[in-house]
Amino acid sequence: MGIKDSHAQSDFLLAFQGKNQRVPVWFMRQAGRYLPQYQALKANRRLSELFREPEIAGAITLQPVEILGVDAAILFADILTMPSGMGFHIDFIDGRGPVIANLIRHEGDIKRLGKFSGLEHVNRTIQLINKVLPPSIPLIGFAGSPYTVLSYLCHKHNRFMFENPPAFHQLMDLLTHNTIAYLQQQQAAGIKAFQLFDTWAGSLRHQDYKTFVLPYVQKIFKTVKLPSIYYLKNCSHLMDLMDQSGAQVLSVCETVDIADLKTTKGIQGNLFNNLLYANDQTLITETRRILKSAKAHHRKYIFNLSHGIMPDVHPLKLKLIVEEVHKFSWGKS
């Protein structure tokens, strides 16, 4: 670790108020697998070790700031970090993702769950990172949304949702309570903003999202008092409800044209992440197109991808985007 320097204000945090003079940029999944420096740290270590070792998790969090020049760091952790403190036996296996030994399979399994604990390593990681980051580069904390987290924890979760709605709501309420507590723990440790990841709720119908997801998301954004971002994948049919989430910034995927969005909220996004495989000129053209569209239609804006960085993307593609975004004349006051 070793960045510290700038005393400039944060373009990223100013963007929540629409007071930034330059477009801030960061990338979902920017801390991790596509970087050779990450692979060097990961050699001979299990992924779960990387999450739980504050010095290593902190170093991984900082790598994209040093290498790419992004305007925010995001905590190196996983959306299942919180439930790992609730009694779920979760292992992170390369090539398979999270493997959970004790899934929720019926209503009776809910009785073994309670408040999370044992995540002090997250606090320590945040504290170590903040000793190094300059004021101009804030640390973003995050959590998985209750529905997306439940989709990993519960066997046939959508069937459960319709077979036993009261038990489903009971689970969602418990996960919401713990998510709020987890984000507040991160806040106390020193994060400056947070993003709630809802990777799977976009698979739901409009009415089902409104009934089974939206109230819990709203509770989180109402309770956690920090600059907030809500990411919802496959969100085009849910934009009206996403706008009611209570988040200050809506992070949208490639299913949305940001020129069509009618909202007073901030917008984050939405370069299609598969374009990271395109040639440089195509990438520059697409980046400029999104920037121009954002400038024409939205006062508050943060540049990002439609989803996370894939593991085989070349870091120079991302550095090219950062440079292009920083060159763009935003000029709003």
QUINOR-V33949 format. One record per residue. N is the residue number from 1. RES is the residue in three letters. PHI is phi in degrees with one decimal (none if undefined). Layout:
BEGIN
N	RES	PHI
N	RES	PHI
END
This chain:
BEGIN
1	MET	none
2	GLY	175.9
3	ILE	-95.8
4	LYS	13.7
5	ASP	175.7
6	SER	-63.1
7	HIS	-110.5
8	ALA	-68.1
9	GLN	-72.2
10	SER	-87.2
11	ASP	-59.7
12	PHE	-61.5
13	LEU	-70.1
14	LEU	-63.9
15	ALA	-64.3
16	PHE	-65.4
17	GLN	-104.4
18	GLY	72.1
19	LYS	-109.3
20	ASN	-76.6
21	GLN	-97.0
22	ARG	-134.1
23	VAL	-71.9
24	PRO	-80.6
25	VAL	-139.7
26	TRP	-148.2
27	PHE	-130.2
28	MET	-64.3
29	ARG	62.7
30	GLN	-71.8
31	ALA	-91.8
32	GLY	153.4
33	ARG	-58.6
34	TYR	-78.3
35	LEU	-91.0
36	PRO	-58.3
37	GLN	-66.0
38	TYR	-66.5
39	GLN	-60.1
40	ALA	-65.6
41	LEU	-69.0
42	LYS	-78.8
43	ALA	-51.1
44	ASN	65.7
45	ARG	-126.7
46	ARG	-78.2
47	LEU	-59.4
48	SER	-61.3
49	GLU	-66.3
50	LEU	-61.7
51	PHE	-65.2
52	ARG	-93.1
53	GLU	-99.6
54	PRO	-55.4
55	GLU	-63.7
56	ILE	-74.0
57	ALA	-60.9
58	GLY	-65.5
59	ALA	-63.0
60	ILE	-66.3
61	THR	-59.1
62	LEU	-82.2
63	GLN	-53.6
64	PRO	-66.2
65	VAL	-64.5
66	GLU	-73.4
67	ILE	-87.2
68	LEU	-101.4
69	GLY	79.5
70	VAL	-68.2
71	ASP	-95.4
72	ALA	-154.7
73	ALA	-99.9
74	ILE	-122.4
75	LEU	-54.0
76	PHE	-79.7
77	ALA	-159.9
78	ASP	-135.7
79	ILE	-67.4
80	LEU	-100.0
81	THR	-61.1
82	MET	-61.0
83	PRO	-64.8
84	SER	-64.8
85	GLY	-93.8
86	MET	-105.6
87	GLY	106.5
88	PHE	-82.1
89	HIS	-92.8
90	ILE	-115.0
91	ASP	-121.2
92	PHE	-103.6
93	ILE	-112.2
94	ASP	-54.5
95	GLY	83.7
96	ARG	-122.1
97	GLY	79.8
98	PRO	-72.1
99	VAL	-118.8
100	ILE	-112.3
101	ALA	-78.5
102	ASN	-122.3
103	LEU	-63.1
104	ILE	-79.6
105	ARG	-116.2
106	HIS	-156.9
107	GLU	-56.4
108	GLY	-62.3
109	ASP	-67.4
110	ILE	-64.7
111	LYS	-63.9
112	ARG	-83.9
113	LEU	-98.0
114	GLY	-158.7
115	LYS	-68.4
116	PHE	-81.8
117	SER	-158.0
118	GLY	80.0
119	LEU	-110.5
120	GLU	-62.8
121	HIS	-62.4
122	VAL	-66.1
123	ASN	-57.7
124	ARG	-64.3
125	THR	-60.5
126	ILE	-60.0
127	GLN	-63.2
128	LEU	-65.2
129	ILE	-63.5
130	ASN	-69.0
131	LYS	-70.5
132	VAL	-106.8
133	LEU	-68.3
134	PRO	-76.4
135	PRO	-58.2
136	SER	-76.0
137	ILE	-119.6
138	PRO	-77.5
139	LEU	-97.4
140	ILE	-92.3
141	GLY	-94.2
142	PHE	-162.0
143	ALA	-151.6
144	GLY	-78.6
145	SER	-67.8
146	PRO	-54.8
147	TYR	-66.7
148	THR	-64.3
149	VAL	-63.3
150	LEU	-63.5
151	SER	-63.6
152	TYR	-86.6
153	LEU	-86.8
154	CYS	-115.5
155	HIS	-64.3
156	LYS	54.5
157	HIS	-62.1
158	ASN	-71.5
159	ARG	-64.0
160	PHE	-60.5
161	MET	-58.9
162	PHE	-92.7
163	GLU	-72.5
164	ASN	-142.4
165	PRO	-54.8
166	PRO	-60.8
167	ALA	-68.6
168	PHE	-61.2
169	HIS	-64.1
170	GLN	-60.3
171	LEU	-64.9
172	MET	-62.8
173	ASP	-65.6
174	LEU	-64.0
175	LEU	-64.4
176	THR	-64.7
177	HIS	-57.9
178	ASN	-70.5
179	THR	-64.2
180	ILE	-60.8
181	ALA	-62.0
182	TYR	-66.0
183	LEU	-67.4
184	GLN	-67.6
185	GLN	-63.9
186	GLN	-62.4
187	GLN	-62.0
188	ALA	-62.9
189	ALA	-77.8
190	GLY	133.3
191	ILE	-66.8
192	LYS	-108.4
193	ALA	-162.0
194	PHE	-144.9
195	GLN	-121.0
196	LEU	-100.8
197	PHE	-94.8
198	ASP	-120.2
199	THR	-71.4
200	TRP	-112.3
201	ALA	-68.6
202	GLY	-68.1
203	SER	-80.1
204	LEU	-86.9
205	ARG	-68.6
206	HIS	-53.7
207	GLN	-67.4
208	ASP	-68.3
209	TYR	-60.7
210	LYS	-62.5
211	THR	-83.7
212	PHE	-101.7
213	VAL	-122.4
214	LEU	-54.1
215	PRO	-59.0
216	TYR	-77.4
217	VAL	-62.7
218	GLN	-59.8
219	LYS	-62.8
220	ILE	-64.0
221	PHE	-69.7
222	LYS	-72.4
223	THR	-89.9
224	VAL	-85.3
225	LYS	-91.8
226	LEU	-148.9
227	PRO	-52.6
228	SER	-131.9
229	ILE	-129.8
230	TYR	-116.8
231	TYR	-101.9
232	LEU	-130.0
233	LYS	-77.8
234	ASN	56.7
235	CYS	-100.2
236	SER	-57.4
237	HIS	-83.4
238	LEU	-119.5
239	MET	-61.2
240	ASP	-64.9
241	LEU	-77.9
242	MET	-57.8
243	ASP	-65.9
244	GLN	-94.1
245	SER	-66.6
246	GLY	96.4
247	ALA	-70.9
248	GLN	-78.9
249	VAL	-128.4
250	LEU	-104.3
251	SER	-96.1
252	VAL	-110.9
253	CYS	-91.3
254	GLU	-73.4
255	THR	-75.9
256	VAL	-118.3
257	ASP	-95.0
258	ILE	-65.5
259	ALA	-68.3
260	ASP	-90.0
261	LEU	-76.0
262	LYS	-112.2
263	THR	-157.8
264	THR	-92.7
265	LYS	-73.7
266	GLY	-71.3
267	ILE	-121.4
268	GLN	-125.5
269	GLY	137.5
270	ASN	-140.4
271	LEU	-61.4
272	PHE	-58.4
273	ASN	-66.0
274	ASN	-70.1
275	LEU	-68.5
276	LEU	-66.4
277	TYR	-94.1
278	ALA	-76.0
279	ASN	-70.3
280	ASP	-59.8
281	GLN	-66.1
282	THR	-61.9
283	LEU	-63.9
284	ILE	-63.4
285	THR	-61.6
286	GLU	-67.2
287	THR	-63.2
288	ARG	-63.7
289	ARG	-60.4
290	ILE	-66.4
291	LEU	-60.7
292	LYS	-65.1
293	SER	-65.2
294	ALA	-63.7
295	LYS	-63.5
296	ALA	-74.2
297	HIS	-124.2
298	HIS	-139.8
299	ARG	-79.6
300	LYS	-113.0
301	TYR	-152.5
302	ILE	-130.4
303	PHE	-82.8
304	ASN	-160.4
305	LEU	-93.2
306	SER	-78.4
307	HIS	-163.3
308	GLY	-79.3
309	ILE	-71.7
310	MET	-78.7
311	PRO	-67.6
312	ASP	-103.2
313	VAL	-76.9
314	HIS	-80.3
315	PRO	-55.6
316	LEU	-64.6
317	LYS	-63.8
318	LEU	-71.6
319	LYS	-62.9
320	LEU	-60.8
321	ILE	-63.4
322	VAL	-56.8
323	GLU	-63.5
324	GLU	-67.0
325	VAL	-63.4
326	HIS	-68.6
327	LYS	-78.2
328	PHE	-67.3
329	SER	-83.2
330	TRP	-85.4
331	GLY	55.2
332	LYS	-108.1
333	SER	-133.8
END
